[in-house]
Structures are given as C-alpha cells and as structure tokens.
Amino acid sequence: MRASLIQIAVNPDETVVSRRLRAASLVREQAGADLVVLPELWPVGAFAFDSFAEEAEPLEGPTHEVMAKAARDAGVWLHAGSIVERDGEALFNTSLVYSPDGELVRTYRKIHRFGFDKGEAVLMARGTDLVTVPLPGSLTLGLATCYDLRFPELFRGLVDAGATALVVPAGWPERRRSHWTLLARARAVENQSYVLACGSAGTHAGVQQAGHSIVVDPWGEVLAEAGSGEEVLTVDLDPAKVAATREQFPALKDRVLGLPDPARA
C-alpha cells in the first residue's frame, strides 16, 4: 500500500480559494498512490483563530467540492485534512475522508481542542466519536487530529475498534517539534500500529509550523520523515506487518487497566 503525505505550506499571502485549488492539484499528482493525507486546517491555518468564523463552511461546502473531485480524479483514498466546519451556530475542527470515487465516507470532529481556555479550545465545540475507516483488503485507519496525539487513551480506543494505521493531520508548532516526533513514535510502539502524521509548513498567524511529517511502523521505526518546508512524503506500507508485530510481541494481550476488551464485552 502506498501512502503520500502532502506537507502543504500555509502562506498568509495566498488566498483560501487559491490554496484549495493548489492542494487539489497536489492530490492529483499523487495518482498511483492508495492513500493521500493532508494536514489539519490547511485552508485557513491552524492558528488563524481570528479567521475561523469567517472561513467556516458546511461539510459539503467549497473544500468538499474541490477535494471530492481531486480524490476522484486521482483515484485515491483521500484524508483531506480538516476544515473549520459550521453546524448551526457551532464550529468544529472536522476531518474529511473520501473514497476513490469521490464519496465523503467518514468525518471526524476533533475531540481534544488545543488552547488552554483560549483559541481553538473556546472557539470550537468538541467531537465525541471515535472514527475508523476500513480500506478494502488493506489497513483500517484510525482518525485523530494534532493535539489528540498527546492523549493515548484515544488511540487505545481506536485500536480496540480495529485500527491498524493511525492517521494524524496536524498544524504542530516548530517550538514543540521534538514532542511531535516523540509522540508519533510512542503511539506507534504502544499500539503496534502504523502512524501517519502529516504536518504543515509555513506560518499560521505568526506561528511557525514544525513540518517534519513522519511515518512510523508498528515496531516504532521511522520509515520516512519530511523536512520543514512544503514536501510530499511517499511511503510503501505492508499491512501484514501489523499482525506480524502483534503476534511476535503480543503486548496488547497483557493489558490490565483501561478500556474493556471488546471480545469479552
């Protein structure tokens, strides 16, 4: 299975409309991949809090229209990163996942909102649902977003729901880049799953982005890591490696505390 992570740069001088079209063009260039992933809130910028309300859109708004067509044109499964979703009066940080025929098959509203009583934490409502996406004959994606990466119980829940690859689009700041790579590897090791963590480049409302998108295998080995600028990271994944790792080192079977074993529920 071939996965391409598009570490797009968010430039404040580029309009949202222009960036949508440019992102769609980058997706189309990945024709031949099985899965393509974009970062968190790339249309507006993860730290552009003052623009959230103005740029908010419904699920089937302008970003959906462009991304659905791009997924169909490229013939790929597309995790289109996240948008500022407007649902009535509420705003959500919502990820969009498309099938190769351009159908919006899953959405995930970010559960852990960043900001410590400001920014995203007060401007956006919290999601409540764990979301997985089974890819035909391949991996099952578990969806998380950026700050979620700091909360291991979410990823345990995704693994219990069948996830074998954890996909984490983000707008992670450069000043905490060491945490980004450390946590991505930790989530892979403890859950014996692939981690595909797709960050953004550029500057969001004055906050320099970390970039360094990273793909980690179920044993915690880094398969590929991007630099700090705009880049496409392409990696071949072996779905059988998850089962092999869990069989060879069956640590998940020794869990005692936490979520109940779904097989015994």
Legacy VTK file of the C-alpha trace (Angstrom):
# vtk DataFile Version 3.0
C-alpha trace
ASCII
DATASET POLYDATA
POINTS 265 float
0.000 0.000 0.000
1.428 3.370 -0.994
0.680 6.438 1.136
1.536 10.047 0.285
1.526 12.764 2.940
1.270 16.279 1.489
3.002 18.707 3.842
1.470 21.817 2.334
2.711 25.284 3.259
0.199 27.817 4.518
1.259 31.237 3.275
-0.729 34.200 4.654
-0.406 35.950 1.283
-2.207 33.102 -0.501
-5.993 33.176 -0.536
-8.015 30.253 0.777
-9.533 29.774 -2.685
-6.102 29.627 -4.284
-4.779 27.209 -1.670
-7.748 24.874 -2.173
-7.000 24.680 -5.886
-3.284 24.194 -5.280
-3.924 21.424 -2.731
-6.250 19.707 -5.202
-3.534 19.844 -7.846
-1.053 18.264 -5.413
-3.550 15.488 -4.681
-3.978 14.783 -8.391
-0.207 14.492 -8.736
-0.344 11.521 -6.334
-2.324 9.349 -8.761
-0.932 5.861 -8.296
-0.890 6.117 -4.517
-3.520 4.266 -2.495
-3.896 6.853 0.277
-3.196 10.599 0.335
-3.213 12.704 3.513
-3.348 16.491 4.003
-2.667 18.447 7.236
-5.008 19.967 9.809
-6.923 23.156 8.919
-4.747 23.824 5.871
-7.370 26.026 4.147
-7.199 28.697 6.864
-4.239 27.820 9.134
-4.431 26.011 12.456
-3.545 29.109 14.491
-5.527 31.655 12.458
-8.187 31.840 15.155
-9.474 35.241 14.025
-10.405 33.745 10.646
-12.214 30.638 11.881
-15.729 32.092 11.909
-15.298 33.845 8.552
-13.847 30.786 6.803
-16.150 28.199 8.420
-18.079 26.061 5.958
-20.612 23.229 5.979
-19.432 19.665 5.428
-20.375 19.807 1.776
-19.003 23.284 1.239
-16.290 24.576 -1.101
-13.447 22.482 0.334
-15.565 19.349 -0.010
-16.366 20.128 -3.634
-12.702 20.577 -4.556
-11.407 17.609 -2.538
-14.093 15.177 -3.693
-13.194 15.904 -7.299
-9.468 15.629 -6.586
-9.915 12.211 -4.933
-11.972 11.028 -7.907
-9.535 12.393 -10.481
-6.539 10.782 -8.746
-8.388 7.550 -7.918
-7.126 7.596 -4.302
-8.436 7.315 -0.801
-8.056 10.882 0.440
-7.836 12.070 4.019
-8.316 15.731 3.140
-7.043 17.027 6.468
-9.526 19.130 8.387
-11.685 22.203 7.891
-13.478 24.629 10.160
-16.939 23.087 9.939
-20.002 25.173 10.719
-23.011 23.236 12.026
-25.696 25.700 13.034
-24.033 28.084 15.487
-21.269 25.630 16.415
-17.818 25.304 14.857
-15.867 22.034 14.736
-12.382 21.022 13.608
-13.548 18.313 11.230
-11.571 15.862 9.108
-12.913 14.652 5.751
-12.163 11.237 4.232
-13.039 10.386 0.615
-13.144 7.139 -1.324
-11.517 6.889 -4.784
-14.856 7.657 -6.405
-15.067 10.968 -4.552
-17.632 9.933 -1.947
-17.320 11.517 1.513
-17.250 8.285 3.522
-16.195 9.467 7.008
-15.853 12.633 9.041
-14.102 13.071 12.380
-14.634 16.009 14.724
-11.515 16.650 16.801
-12.034 15.578 20.399
-9.147 17.324 22.189
-9.122 21.039 21.386
-5.903 22.966 21.933
-5.626 26.326 23.671
-5.988 26.048 27.464
-9.181 28.127 27.647
-8.413 30.260 24.593
-8.136 29.849 20.825
-9.475 26.581 19.465
-10.488 25.413 22.950
-13.142 28.115 23.232
-13.977 28.765 19.574
-14.754 25.176 18.607
-17.051 22.507 20.002
-15.657 19.120 20.980
-16.211 15.981 18.969
-17.357 12.848 20.771
-16.968 9.894 18.390
-14.117 7.520 17.642
-13.865 7.063 13.882
-12.230 4.310 11.842
-12.095 3.792 8.076
-11.542 0.265 6.718
-9.694 0.319 3.409
-10.602 -2.616 1.152
-8.169 -5.517 1.548
-5.702 -3.318 3.413
-5.384 -1.278 6.576
-8.056 0.162 8.855
-7.437 3.834 9.524
-7.988 5.325 12.977
-8.595 9.071 12.844
-7.124 11.656 15.205
-6.038 15.288 14.845
-2.981 17.182 16.110
-3.405 17.766 19.906
-5.166 14.373 20.126
-1.666 12.893 19.770
-0.994 13.716 23.435
-3.855 11.526 24.702
-3.004 7.804 24.459
-6.423 6.614 25.616
-7.948 7.876 22.359
-5.573 5.699 20.352
-6.259 2.665 22.546
-9.915 3.138 21.715
-9.156 3.304 18.006
-7.070 0.123 18.177
-9.878 -1.647 20.050
-12.166 -0.531 17.211
-9.885 -2.275 14.722
-7.426 0.433 13.663
-4.106 -0.724 12.240
-2.903 2.654 10.922
-3.337 5.857 12.937
-3.655 8.972 10.773
-2.885 12.299 12.445
-3.126 15.510 10.395
-1.726 18.452 12.332
-0.760 22.097 12.481
2.024 21.462 15.017
4.259 24.407 16.012
8.011 24.339 15.426
8.792 25.172 19.058
7.420 21.772 20.141
8.693 19.730 17.204
10.575 17.291 19.442
7.256 16.354 21.085
5.697 15.741 17.660
8.181 13.088 16.600
8.430 11.570 20.074
4.664 11.187 20.447
4.219 9.806 16.923
6.727 7.054 17.691
5.193 6.410 21.105
1.695 5.951 19.670
3.098 3.511 17.085
5.024 1.453 19.653
2.326 1.224 22.303
-0.414 0.373 19.801
1.698 -1.714 17.420
0.222 0.228 14.523
1.447 2.386 11.704
1.339 6.116 12.440
0.985 8.554 9.531
1.413 12.039 10.993
1.011 14.797 8.401
2.034 18.283 9.488
2.022 21.590 7.668
4.745 24.020 6.680
4.812 27.798 6.628
3.479 30.191 9.251
-0.056 30.269 10.647
-0.927 33.661 12.146
2.695 34.198 13.144
3.206 30.651 14.460
5.984 28.820 12.609
4.950 25.269 11.726
7.088 22.241 12.520
6.665 20.382 9.256
8.509 17.063 9.701
5.615 14.842 8.675
6.529 11.338 9.742
5.570 7.727 9.045
6.333 5.175 11.766
5.925 1.407 11.527
4.305 -0.860 14.177
7.704 -1.534 15.787
8.397 2.177 16.182
10.873 2.519 13.327
10.719 5.751 11.354
10.121 4.838 7.711
10.294 8.404 6.416
10.375 11.948 7.743
9.959 15.228 5.871
11.901 18.424 6.371
10.470 21.784 7.394
9.257 23.080 4.012
6.484 22.084 1.641
7.063 18.469 0.640
5.322 15.255 -0.363
6.362 12.211 1.664
5.599 8.890 -0.061
5.996 5.550 1.719
5.089 1.944 0.933
3.317 0.214 3.827
2.923 -3.523 4.412
-0.494 -4.203 6.003
0.685 -7.659 7.123
3.347 -6.083 9.319
0.800 -5.014 11.927
-0.488 -8.531 12.511
3.055 -9.924 12.435
4.270 -7.428 15.042
1.318 -8.095 17.328
1.836 -11.846 17.019
5.596 -11.767 17.561
5.401 -9.389 20.542
1.810 -9.734 21.890
1.951 -6.914 24.442
-1.607 -5.747 23.729
-2.902 -9.046 25.142
-1.407 -8.198 28.549
-3.434 -5.035 29.121
-4.980 -4.905 32.575
-6.210 -1.349 33.094
-8.199 0.865 30.768
-10.887 0.102 28.238
-12.516 -3.321 28.477
-11.543 -5.990 25.987
-14.265 -5.748 23.294
-14.020 -9.525 22.767
-15.213 -10.046 26.335
-17.854 -7.339 26.453
LINES 1 266
265 0 1 2 3 4 5 6 7 8 9 10 11 12 13 14 15 16 17 18 19 20 21 22 23 24 25 26 27 28 29 30 31 32 33 34 35 36 37 38 39 40 41 42 43 44 45 46 47 48 49 50 51 52 53 54 55 56 57 58 59 60 61 62 63 64 65 66 67 68 69 70 71 72 73 74 75 76 77 78 79 80 81 82 83 84 85 86 87 88 89 90 91 92 93 94 95 96 97 98 99 100 101 102 103 104 105 106 107 108 109 110 111 112 113 114 115 116 117 118 119 120 121 122 123 124 125 126 127 128 129 130 131 132 133 134 135 136 137 138 139 140 141 142 143 144 145 146 147 148 149 150 151 152 153 154 155 156 157 158 159 160 161 162 163 164 165 166 167 168 169 170 171 172 173 174 175 176 177 178 179 180 181 182 183 184 185 186 187 188 189 190 191 192 193 194 195 196 197 198 199 200 201 202 203 204 205 206 207 208 209 210 211 212 213 214 215 216 217 218 219 220 221 222 223 224 225 226 227 228 229 230 231 232 233 234 235 236 237 238 239 240 241 242 243 244 245 246 247 248 249 250 251 252 253 254 255 256 257 258 259 260 261 262 263 264
